Amino acid sequence: MTGEKVSERSADTRERILVAAAELLAEGGSDAVSTRAVAQAAGVQAPTLYRLFGDKKGLLDAVTVYGFERYLADKQSLTATEDPVEDLRRGWDLHIDFGLTHPSFYVLMYGAVRPGERPAAAEEAYAVLVGMLQRVARAGRLRVPVATAAQMVQAASVGVALTLITDPAGGRGGDLSARTRDIVLSALTTGPRPADGPDTPAARAIALAAVLPDTGEALSPGEAALLREWLQRLAAMETAAVADTGTSVQTSTSGARARA
C-alpha cells in the first residue's frame, strides 16, 4: 500500500471517529464521549484512537475544532450585503442559533474553556467577527476601535447563548437575544453614514484606522505607527462615551430595582 493510500485511509478513519464522537456528544454531552464508547461507535480499536488523538483530552479538542468548523461553514456562507451593520446583526443571530441547535458543541467550545487558551478554530471564528467589524469601521459606522467592539460582541453573544442553553424552557421563547443584540449594536454602531462621511471625529478616526493597512508603503513604519497612535487617541473619545453610557444605564437600572 502506497504512502498516499495510507494517508487517505488514516484521514477517513479520523473523520469516522470525529463523526461518532460528535454524535455521542450531541446525544449525551461530554460525559458520553469516552474513548471506549467512541471507538465502539466508530468501529475501530482503542489503540487506533489513541494513535490519532493521544487521549480523551486530545479527542475532545479535536471534536471542538470539528464543531467550530461546522459553525464557520455556516457563518462564512453569509453573503455580505451593502449594510455591514445588518450583516453583523445576522452574524449575531447565526451565532445564537448555532448554540441553541448544537448546545453540547457550544458548551464544549465556550463553556469549558481553559484560561489563556482558545481552540484554533475559535481563533478563526473570532477573525470572522473582526472582519465583519472592519467593514462596519470602514463604512464610518463604528463608535469604538475594532478590537474593543469584537471583545464586547463576543462577550455579550456568548453570555446570551449560554444563558439560553441553560433555560429550562429551551431558550427559544422570549426576546433576550434580540434585545441584547440591539442594545450592544446600538452602543457600538451608528446609523447609515451621512453622504459627507462619518458624523463624529471618533468615527472618522476609526474609519481611517480601518483602512490604514491599505495604504501600502505610502507611509514609513514610523509614520504609520504615529498616525495609528493619534487615531487611537481620537477613537478613545467615543470609547469613553460608550463606557459612560453603560454606567448610566447600570445606575438607572440599579436605582429602579432599589425603588421596586
Contacts in CASP RR format, 6 or more apart in sequence:
PFRMAT RR
TARGET T0000
AUTHOR 0000-0000-0000
METHOD contacts of the structure
MODEL  1
MTGEKVSERSADTRERILVAAAELLAEGGSDAVSTRAVAQAAGVQAPTLY
RLFGDKKGLLDAVTVYGFERYLADKQSLTATEDPVEDLRRGWDLHIDFGL
THPSFYVLMYGAVRPGERPAAAEEAYAVLVGMLQRVARAGRLRVPVATAA
QMVQAASVGVALTLITDPAGGRGGDLSARTRDIVLSALTTGPRPADGPDT
PAARAIALAAVLPDTGEALSPGEAALLREWLQRLAAMETAAVADTGTSVQ
TSTSGARARA
1 9 0 8 1.000
10 52 0 8 1.000
13 42 0 8 1.000
13 44 0 8 1.000
13 48 0 8 1.000
13 52 0 8 1.000
14 52 0 8 1.000
16 42 0 8 1.000
16 43 0 8 1.000
16 44 0 8 1.000
17 38 0 8 1.000
17 39 0 8 1.000
17 42 0 8 1.000
17 44 0 8 1.000
17 48 0 8 1.000
17 49 0 8 1.000
17 52 0 8 1.000
17 53 0 8 1.000
17 59 0 8 1.000
18 62 0 8 1.000
18 63 0 8 1.000
18 66 0 8 1.000
19 42 0 8 1.000
20 38 0 8 1.000
20 41 0 8 1.000
20 42 0 8 1.000
20 43 0 8 1.000
21 33 0 8 1.000
21 38 0 8 1.000
21 41 0 8 1.000
21 42 0 8 1.000
21 59 0 8 1.000
21 62 0 8 1.000
21 63 0 8 1.000
21 66 0 8 1.000
22 63 0 8 1.000
22 66 0 8 1.000
22 67 0 8 1.000
22 105 0 8 1.000
23 41 0 8 1.000
24 32 0 8 1.000
24 33 0 8 1.000
24 37 0 8 1.000
24 38 0 8 1.000
24 41 0 8 1.000
25 32 0 8 1.000
25 33 0 8 1.000
25 63 0 8 1.000
25 104 0 8 1.000
25 105 0 8 1.000
25 108 0 8 1.000
26 102 0 8 1.000
26 104 0 8 1.000
26 105 0 8 1.000
28 104 0 8 1.000
29 104 0 8 1.000
29 107 0 8 1.000
29 108 0 8 1.000
30 60 0 8 1.000
30 104 0 8 1.000
30 107 0 8 1.000
30 108 0 8 1.000
30 112 0 8 1.000
33 56 0 8 1.000
33 59 0 8 1.000
33 60 0 8 1.000
33 63 0 8 1.000
34 56 0 8 1.000
35 46 0 8 1.000
35 49 0 8 1.000
35 50 0 8 1.000
35 55 0 8 1.000
35 56 0 8 1.000
35 59 0 8 1.000
36 46 0 8 1.000
38 49 0 8 1.000
38 59 0 8 1.000
39 45 0 8 1.000
39 46 0 8 1.000
39 48 0 8 1.000
39 49 0 8 1.000
42 49 0 8 1.000
49 59 0 8 1.000
53 59 0 8 1.000
53 62 0 8 1.000
60 108 0 8 1.000
61 119 0 8 1.000
63 105 0 8 1.000
63 108 0 8 1.000
64 105 0 8 1.000
64 108 0 8 1.000
64 109 0 8 1.000
64 119 0 8 1.000
64 121 0 8 1.000
64 122 0 8 1.000
65 119 0 8 1.000
65 120 0 8 1.000
65 121 0 8 1.000
67 102 0 8 1.000
67 105 0 8 1.000
67 109 0 8 1.000
67 121 0 8 1.000
68 109 0 8 1.000
68 119 0 8 1.000
68 121 0 8 1.000
68 122 0 8 1.000
68 124 0 8 1.000
68 125 0 8 1.000
69 121 0 8 1.000
70 102 0 8 1.000
70 105 0 8 1.000
71 95 0 8 1.000
71 98 0 8 1.000
71 102 0 8 1.000
71 105 0 8 1.000
71 109 0 8 1.000
71 121 0 8 1.000
71 125 0 8 1.000
72 121 0 8 1.000
72 124 0 8 1.000
72 125 0 8 1.000
72 128 0 8 1.000
74 94 0 8 1.000
74 98 0 8 1.000
75 91 0 8 1.000
75 94 0 8 1.000
75 95 0 8 1.000
75 125 0 8 1.000
75 128 0 8 1.000
76 128 0 8 1.000
78 87 0 8 1.000
78 90 0 8 1.000
78 91 0 8 1.000
78 94 0 8 1.000
80 87 0 8 1.000
80 135 0 8 1.000
81 87 0 8 1.000
83 192 0 8 1.000
84 132 0 8 1.000
84 135 0 8 1.000
84 136 0 8 1.000
84 138 0 8 1.000
84 139 0 8 1.000
84 141 0 8 1.000
85 136 0 8 1.000
85 139 0 8 1.000
85 141 0 8 1.000
85 185 0 8 1.000
85 189 0 8 1.000
85 191 0 8 1.000
87 132 0 8 1.000
87 135 0 8 1.000
88 132 0 8 1.000
88 133 0 8 1.000
88 136 0 8 1.000
88 153 0 8 1.000
88 185 0 8 1.000
88 189 0 8 1.000
89 181 0 8 1.000
89 185 0 8 1.000
91 132 0 8 1.000
92 153 0 8 1.000
92 157 0 8 1.000
92 177 0 8 1.000
92 181 0 8 1.000
92 185 0 8 1.000
93 177 0 8 1.000
93 181 0 8 1.000
95 157 0 8 1.000
95 161 0 8 1.000
96 157 0 8 1.000
96 160 0 8 1.000
96 161 0 8 1.000
96 164 0 8 1.000
96 177 0 8 1.000
98 106 0 8 1.000
99 105 0 8 1.000
99 106 0 8 1.000
99 161 0 8 1.000
99 164 0 8 1.000
99 165 0 8 1.000
100 161 0 8 1.000
100 164 0 8 1.000
100 165 0 8 1.000
100 170 0 8 1.000
100 171 0 8 1.000
100 172 0 8 1.000
103 165 0 8 1.000
106 161 0 8 1.000
106 162 0 8 1.000
106 165 0 8 1.000
107 162 0 8 1.000
107 165 0 8 1.000
109 119 0 8 1.000
109 122 0 8 1.000
110 158 0 8 1.000
110 161 0 8 1.000
110 162 0 8 1.000
111 162 0 8 1.000
118 126 0 8 1.000
126 150 0 8 1.000
126 154 0 8 1.000
129 150 0 8 1.000
129 153 0 8 1.000
129 154 0 8 1.000
130 146 0 8 1.000
130 147 0 8 1.000
130 150 0 8 1.000
131 146 0 8 1.000
133 142 0 8 1.000
133 146 0 8 1.000
133 149 0 8 1.000
133 150 0 8 1.000
133 153 0 8 1.000
134 146 0 8 1.000
134 210 0 8 1.000
136 142 0 8 1.000
136 149 0 8 1.000
136 189 0 8 1.000
137 146 0 8 1.000
137 206 0 8 1.000
137 207 0 8 1.000
137 209 0 8 1.000
137 210 0 8 1.000
138 207 0 8 1.000
138 210 0 8 1.000
138 211 0 8 1.000
139 193 0 8 1.000
139 207 0 8 1.000
140 190 0 8 1.000
140 193 0 8 1.000
140 197 0 8 1.000
140 198 0 8 1.000
140 203 0 8 1.000
140 204 0 8 1.000
140 206 0 8 1.000
140 207 0 8 1.000
140 210 0 8 1.000
141 189 0 8 1.000
141 190 0 8 1.000
141 191 0 8 1.000
141 192 0 8 1.000
141 193 0 8 1.000
141 198 0 8 1.000
141 203 0 8 1.000
142 149 0 8 1.000
142 188 0 8 1.000
142 189 0 8 1.000
142 190 0 8 1.000
142 203 0 8 1.000
142 206 0 8 1.000
142 207 0 8 1.000
142 210 0 8 1.000
143 149 0 8 1.000
143 187 0 8 1.000
143 188 0 8 1.000
143 189 0 8 1.000
143 190 0 8 1.000
143 200 0 8 1.000
143 202 0 8 1.000
143 203 0 8 1.000
143 206 0 8 1.000
143 238 0 8 1.000
143 239 0 8 1.000
143 241 0 8 1.000
143 242 0 8 1.000
144 152 0 8 1.000
144 188 0 8 1.000
144 206 0 8 1.000
144 235 0 8 1.000
144 238 0 8 1.000
144 239 0 8 1.000
144 242 0 8 1.000
145 206 0 8 1.000
145 209 0 8 1.000
145 232 0 8 1.000
145 235 0 8 1.000
145 239 0 8 1.000
146 206 0 8 1.000
146 209 0 8 1.000
146 210 0 8 1.000
148 239 0 8 1.000
149 188 0 8 1.000
152 184 0 8 1.000
152 187 0 8 1.000
152 188 0 8 1.000
153 184 0 8 1.000
153 188 0 8 1.000
156 180 0 8 1.000
156 181 0 8 1.000
156 184 0 8 1.000
157 181 0 8 1.000
160 176 0 8 1.000
160 177 0 8 1.000
160 180 0 8 1.000
160 181 0 8 1.000
161 177 0 8 1.000
163 176 0 8 1.000
164 170 0 8 1.000
164 171 0 8 1.000
164 172 0 8 1.000
164 176 0 8 1.000
164 177 0 8 1.000
165 171 0 8 1.000
187 242 0 8 1.000
187 245 0 8 1.000
187 246 0 8 1.000
188 242 0 8 1.000
190 198 0 8 1.000
190 199 0 8 1.000
190 200 0 8 1.000
190 203 0 8 1.000
193 199 0 8 1.000
197 204 0 8 1.000
197 207 0 8 1.000
198 204 0 8 1.000
198 206 0 8 1.000
198 207 0 8 1.000
200 238 0 8 1.000
201 234 0 8 1.000
201 237 0 8 1.000
202 234 0 8 1.000
202 235 0 8 1.000
202 236 0 8 1.000
202 237 0 8 1.000
202 238 0 8 1.000
202 239 0 8 1.000
202 241 0 8 1.000
203 238 0 8 1.000
204 234 0 8 1.000
205 230 0 8 1.000
205 231 0 8 1.000
205 232 0 8 1.000
205 234 0 8 1.000
205 235 0 8 1.000
206 231 0 8 1.000
206 235 0 8 1.000
206 238 0 8 1.000
208 231 0 8 1.000
209 228 0 8 1.000
209 231 0 8 1.000
209 232 0 8 1.000
209 235 0 8 1.000
212 224 0 8 1.000
212 227 0 8 1.000
212 228 0 8 1.000
212 231 0 8 1.000
215 224 0 8 1.000
219 227 0 8 1.000
END
